[in-house]
Amino acid sequence: MPTFPDILVAEETTGDLELSERHSLRRVAGLSTELADVTEVEYRQLRLERVVLVGVWTSGTVVDAENSLAELAALAETAGSQVLEGLIQRRSQPDAATFIGRGKVDELKAAVESTGADTVICDGELSPSQLRNLEQKIKVKVVDRTALILDIFAQHAKSKEGKAQVELAQLQYLVPRLRGWGEALSRQTGGSGRGGGAGGGVGLRGPGETKLETDRRRIRTRIAKLKREITAMGVIRDTKRAGRLRNTVPSVAIAGYTNAGKSSLLNRLTGAGVLVEDALFATLDTATRRTEARDGRVYTLSDTVGFVRHLPHQLVEAFRSTLEEVGHADLVVHVVDGAHPDPEEQVRAVREVLAEVGADRLPELLVVNKADAAPEEMLLRLKREWPDAVFVSARTGDGIDALREIIESRLPVPAVEVLACVPYDRGDLVAKVHRRGEVLASGHTAAGTQLKVRVDRELAAELGVYAITDSDWVTDAS
């Protein structure tokens, strides 16, 4: 992630904002990144090539403001842009008309002209009027944080469901902002038909429909269709989940901040071979893998989409069916990037989204990843703050065995204990016991396989046919 070697700030205050701080833009140096790729969003071309970042610092410390802009720079780089400049303005709240205040728009325009930037990215979600006002005054494209995240999601979605969810989120974001994308959208087909060439001629007379109205109608039709498609895909997901519940297969969901190392952790735990990339939102499609505990029980591990602070609500709604996979888990493995400058803020942001999908009541295991790259003082601080957390490195494998043991110990334990002697021609039942239950003891006799197991009620009923008593148990069976 880009760093901030210096920032031009006035002396930090803890009370009211100083007058000089209210009326100044701060230049953040050290944000230059390489141009990696250029993308197009279907409904508006976000050609993010040479960008200037601008943020409003309303609360917290200067470090918090720098971290937020550094994350915006990482998002911009992931989208395929070259960051030229980073600016922060200290205000009590963003300006309702232009985000950074009317008096500072000229300074921002000068910074854009001096760097040769073609896009300004604002660290926040802008209203349609703020977007329109800034574009009219600065004369370059203005993109907010939400549009940037949506653009990254559009690049990384691979599955049919993922693409549909991203497109739905984009359209829901776009509808109220159509008027802000350009004056051409106000063109109207129609006219009175009077006068020489006025009105558009034969077939074009009348009030007509503006291009804005036409686009809105088409977009709302598309939104309705996408919602139906996503609902249908959700039925398939529910069917698969019901099958796992019917077979009482415990499930573990790996959740966490974007780029915290969730996919790497899944690969370490299961050998899944899913995509691992040092980029934000590299994983958008949930990957579920089966694995076995040391006692033979089968459970699933699911890698989920990463979260980020101020995750657009359109994305939370569009990805609700995917995120609900977390809400139905028996355990949430919450992965934190131990090498990040502000891991506590990452945890807060993730828990906020988990609460939106009802997963905040589930058992949570906090896992601090990238322990090999984190400073020693950071690790000591996090160990004091989170004494029950597990510290691992998915890259080196350190702590993975201990993590696997803790996960297995947190899995739900089957409720019914059974003693049974299963005939040798019922090997399928023995295999089912090993998959779904906990084998406490086993042995072999002339009559069949003796099992002392803890299983669910349904499987206990199947074993009931072959149940034996304590006196029938052969202790030295082999």
Secondary structure, DSSP 8 states (H G I E B T S, - for coil): ----S-B------SSS--HHHHT-EEEE-------------SSS----SEEEEEEEE-SS-HHHHHHHHHHHHHHHHHTT-EEEEEEEEE-SS-BTTTBS-HHHHHHHHHHHHHHT-SEEEESS---HHHHHHHHHHH-SEEEEHHHHHHHHHHHH--SHHHHHHHHHHHHHHHGGGGGGG-GGGG-B--B---SSSTT-STT--BS--BHHHHHHHHHHHHHHHHHHHHHHHHHHHHHHHHHHHHTT--EEEEEEBTTSSHHHHHHHHH-------SSTT---S-EEEEEE-TTS-EEEEEE---B-TT--HHHHHHTHHHHHHHHT-SEEEEEEETTSS-HHHHHHHHHHHHHHTT-TTS-EEEEEE-TTTS-HHHHHHHHHH-TT-EE--TTT-TTHHHHHHHHHHHS---SEEEEEEE-GGGHHHHHHHHHHSEEEEEEE-SS-EEEEEEE-HHHHHHHGGGB--GGG--TT--
